[in-house]
Amino acid sequence: MIIDTHSHLFLEEFDEDRPQVMERAKAAGVAAIFMPNIDSTTIEQMLATTTQYPDLCYPMIGLHPTSVNANYRQELAVVRQRLTLPHPFVAIGEIGLDLYWDKTYLKEQLDAFEQQIKWAIEFDLPVVIHTREASDYIYKVLAPYIGTPLRGIFHSFTGTAEEAERLLEFDRFLIGINGIVTFKKSTLPEALRMIPLERIVLETDSPYLAPVPYRGRRNESAYLAEVLNKVADIYQTPVERVAELTTTNALQMYGMGR
């Protein structure tokens, strides 16, 4: 049994064959798929997908940093309203900072990130954090929360051993590893040697970042098995043990126990 802690199977890329994608995931041993929201335009499709597959898919709510723009406060109001009503959300995500494409709304991204962190504490939910070209900012925002109830996952970690060491200071956080770990030029194998298996979860980020040998294609949750095999190889640990540990980590983080 393995857990895909981060997958966007509700997006239009899967509209033609979603039932088959879900069946392939289950056949590959995927027992749960956690779905981060992007913004107000994706909520209904995400909820429709999780309603259709209630024993497999679980939704989050949040405002993705690349969707932060001049009207971000209206977007945040939608997140807030959803949180205050009875809801199925297991986390606040994905949230964070992305300075890869554009730094125009850095101030707004920071404000949205901090606001959603506060809601995570208020509503006792984990956060799922997106970081791209912004690791120093992320660290500075989160540092005051060390020792607080804030918990979550650093999604799609691609950093160095030094960056991994810094993230491990947040002892209530886990680190998400996806198909990038299988890429030929990836430096992740080195960085992973700094991270205990007890601090790792697996993810696909589908439809993006398909692992080798599927690189360049649409990613899907079934391909998580390739990530599992690569991580087991790096740690020189049986696949079954890596599956057990990462599954336990994921279910505990999302409040589902084992």
PESULSUL-V192324 format. One record per backbone hydrogen bond with DSSP energy under -1.0 kcal/mol. NH is the residue of the N-H (numbers start at 1). CO is the residue of the C=O. E is the energy in kcal/mol with one decimal. If there is no record, write none. Layout:
BEGIN
NH,CO,E
NH,CO,E
END
This chain:
BEGIN
2,29,-2.6
4,32,-2.4
5,202,-2.3
7,34,-1.9
8,206,-3.1
11,8,-1.9
14,11,-2.1
15,12,-1.8
18,14,-1.0
21,17,-2.2
22,18,-2.5
23,19,-2.1
24,20,-2.5
25,21,-1.9
26,22,-2.3
27,23,-2.3
28,24,-1.5
29,26,-1.4
30,25,-2.4
31,2,-2.8
33,56,-3.4
34,4,-2.8
35,58,-3.5
37,93,-1.7
42,39,-1.7
46,42,-2.2
47,43,-2.8
48,44,-2.4
49,45,-1.9
50,46,-2.4
51,47,-2.2
52,48,-1.8
53,49,-1.6
56,53,-1.7
57,53,-3.0
58,33,-2.3
60,35,-1.8
61,91,-1.9
64,38,-3.2
67,64,-1.9
68,65,-1.4
72,69,-1.7
75,71,-1.5
76,72,-2.7
77,73,-1.9
78,74,-1.3
79,75,-1.6
80,76,-2.8
81,77,-2.5
82,78,-2.2
83,79,-2.0
84,80,-1.7
90,59,-2.6
92,126,-2.8
93,61,-1.1
95,128,-2.6
97,130,-2.2
99,132,-2.7
106,103,-1.6
109,105,-3.0
110,106,-2.6
111,107,-2.1
112,108,-2.8
113,109,-2.6
114,110,-2.6
115,111,-2.4
116,112,-2.1
117,113,-1.9
118,114,-2.1
119,115,-1.8
120,116,-1.9
121,117,-1.8
122,118,-2.5
123,119,-3.0
125,120,-2.4
127,151,-2.2
128,92,-2.1
129,153,-3.0
130,95,-3.9
132,97,-1.6
138,134,-2.5
139,135,-2.4
140,136,-2.2
141,137,-2.4
142,138,-2.4
143,139,-2.3
145,142,-2.5
146,143,-1.7
148,145,-2.3
152,172,-1.5
153,127,-2.4
154,174,-3.0
155,129,-1.9
155,153,-1.1
157,176,-2.6
164,160,-2.4
165,161,-2.1
166,162,-1.7
167,163,-2.2
168,164,-1.9
169,166,-1.3
170,167,-1.8
171,169,-1.6
173,170,-2.0
174,152,-2.4
175,199,-2.7
176,154,-2.9
177,201,-2.4
181,178,-2.1
182,179,-2.1
183,180,-1.5
186,183,-1.5
191,187,-1.6
192,188,-3.0
194,191,-2.0
195,192,-1.7
199,196,-2.3
200,197,-1.8
201,175,-2.1
203,177,-2.0
204,6,-1.1
205,6,-3.4
208,205,-2.2
214,211,-2.6
217,214,-2.3
219,207,-2.0
223,220,-1.7
224,221,-2.0
225,222,-1.3
226,223,-1.5
228,224,-2.6
229,225,-2.3
230,226,-2.0
231,227,-2.6
232,228,-2.4
233,229,-1.9
234,230,-2.4
235,231,-2.3
237,232,-2.2
242,238,-2.0
243,239,-2.7
244,240,-2.2
245,241,-2.6
246,242,-2.6
247,243,-2.0
248,244,-2.3
249,245,-2.6
250,246,-2.2
251,247,-2.7
252,248,-2.3
253,249,-2.2
254,250,-2.2
255,252,-1.3
256,251,-3.5
257,251,-1.0
END
